[in-house]
Amino acid sequence: TVHIHFHAILPAIISELAQFADAEDDESEREEAVRQAARSICENVDDTGVNGLVSEIASKCGSDKPTIRKESCWMLQLISEQRKDKQDFFEQVPVMLRELLYRLNDEDATVLKANHAAFSAL
């Protein structure tokens, strides 16, 4: 049950992903590994951990750093895509929608793109 450690794992993953925005091309392999770790967490968390997963990601959506907001939107998109077959995140859709709606007036274009992709996945 990894969900009890989300408060430590997810901020680290989102922060790491945000750092790749300024990274050089030689970091692409490392970035893909971190993204794969995020996919694996979102796909394999058990039903009881979905609430914590969404809550922790949603808490990062309001960050003052655009790269953190962008990656948080990407993670919300990931939950929608990875868990659509299991249909166990539907109770969390209002939380996800709230955060995505707040991002609609974001001043950063990359956040808006990530936000649009997350809406499309929902």
C-alpha positions as CSV (number, residue, x, y, z in Angstrom):
1,T,0.0,0.0,0.0
2,V,2.0,2.9,-1.4
3,H,-0.8,5.4,-0.9
4,I,0.3,6.1,2.7
5,H,3.5,7.6,1.3
6,F,2.0,9.8,-1.4
7,H,2.7,12.9,0.7
8,A,6.4,12.2,0.2
9,I,6.5,10.5,-3.2
10,L,4.2,12.7,-5.4
11,P,5.7,16.1,-4.5
12,A,9.2,14.7,-5.3
13,I,8.0,13.3,-8.7
14,I,6.1,16.5,-9.7
15,S,9.1,18.6,-8.6
16,E,11.5,16.5,-10.6
17,L,9.3,16.6,-13.7
18,A,9.1,20.4,-13.3
19,Q,12.9,20.7,-13.4
20,F,13.0,19.0,-16.8
21,A,11.4,22.1,-18.3
22,D,14.8,23.8,-18.1
23,A,16.9,20.7,-18.6
24,E,19.1,19.9,-21.6
25,D,18.4,17.2,-24.2
26,D,20.7,14.7,-22.5
27,E,18.2,14.5,-19.7
28,S,15.4,13.0,-21.9
29,E,16.1,9.4,-20.8
30,R,16.0,10.4,-17.1
31,E,12.8,12.4,-17.8
32,E,11.1,9.4,-19.4
33,A,12.1,7.2,-16.5
34,V,10.4,9.6,-14.0
35,R,7.3,9.9,-16.2
36,Q,7.2,6.1,-16.4
37,A,7.4,6.0,-12.6
38,A,4.5,8.4,-12.4
39,R,2.5,6.3,-14.8
40,S,3.2,3.2,-12.8
41,I,2.0,4.8,-9.6
42,C,-1.2,6.2,-11.2
43,E,-2.0,2.8,-12.8
44,N,-1.2,0.5,-9.9
45,V,-2.5,2.3,-6.8
46,D,-5.3,0.3,-5.2
47,D,-8.8,1.6,-5.0
48,T,-8.4,3.0,-1.5
49,G,-5.4,5.1,-2.5
50,V,-7.1,6.9,-5.4
51,N,-8.5,9.6,-3.1
52,G,-5.1,10.3,-1.7
53,L,-3.5,10.3,-5.1
54,V,-5.9,12.9,-6.5
55,S,-5.8,15.0,-3.3
56,E,-2.0,15.2,-3.3
57,I,-1.8,16.1,-7.0
58,A,-4.6,18.6,-6.6
59,S,-2.7,20.3,-3.8
60,K,0.1,21.1,-6.2
61,C,-2.1,22.6,-8.9
62,G,-2.2,25.9,-7.2
63,S,1.6,26.3,-6.9
64,D,3.2,29.6,-7.7
65,K,5.6,27.9,-10.2
66,P,4.1,27.4,-13.7
67,T,6.2,24.2,-14.2
68,I,4.7,22.6,-11.1
69,R,1.1,23.6,-12.2
70,K,1.8,22.1,-15.7
71,E,3.1,18.8,-14.3
72,S,0.2,18.6,-11.8
73,C,-2.2,19.0,-14.7
74,W,-0.3,16.3,-16.6
75,M,-0.6,14.0,-13.5
76,L,-4.4,14.6,-13.4
77,Q,-4.5,13.7,-17.1
78,L,-2.5,10.6,-16.3
79,I,-5.0,9.5,-13.7
80,S,-7.9,9.8,-16.2
81,E,-6.0,7.8,-18.8
82,Q,-4.5,5.1,-16.6
83,R,-7.6,4.4,-14.5
84,K,-10.4,4.8,-17.0
85,D,-10.9,1.0,-17.3
86,K,-11.0,0.6,-13.5
87,Q,-13.5,3.5,-13.1
88,D,-12.5,4.0,-9.5
89,F,-11.6,7.7,-9.7
90,F,-15.0,9.0,-10.6
91,E,-15.7,10.1,-7.1
92,Q,-12.7,12.4,-7.4
93,V,-13.9,14.1,-10.6
94,P,-15.3,17.1,-8.8
95,V,-11.9,17.8,-7.2
96,M,-10.1,17.3,-10.5
97,L,-12.6,19.6,-12.3
98,R,-12.2,22.3,-9.6
99,E,-8.5,22.4,-10.0
100,L,-8.7,22.3,-13.8
101,L,-11.3,25.0,-13.9
102,Y,-9.0,27.2,-11.8
103,R,-6.2,26.7,-14.3
104,L,-8.4,28.0,-17.2
105,N,-7.3,31.5,-16.6
106,D,-3.6,30.7,-16.0
107,E,-1.2,33.2,-17.6
108,D,1.3,30.5,-18.7
109,A,0.7,28.9,-22.1
110,T,2.3,25.5,-21.1
111,V,-0.1,25.2,-18.2
112,L,-3.0,26.0,-20.4
113,K,-1.9,23.2,-22.8
114,A,-1.5,20.7,-20.0
115,N,-4.9,21.8,-18.6
116,H,-6.6,21.3,-22.0
117,A,-5.1,17.8,-22.3
118,A,-6.3,16.9,-18.8
119,F,-9.8,18.1,-19.6
120,S,-9.8,16.1,-22.8
121,A,-8.7,13.0,-20.9
122,L,-11.5,13.4,-18.4
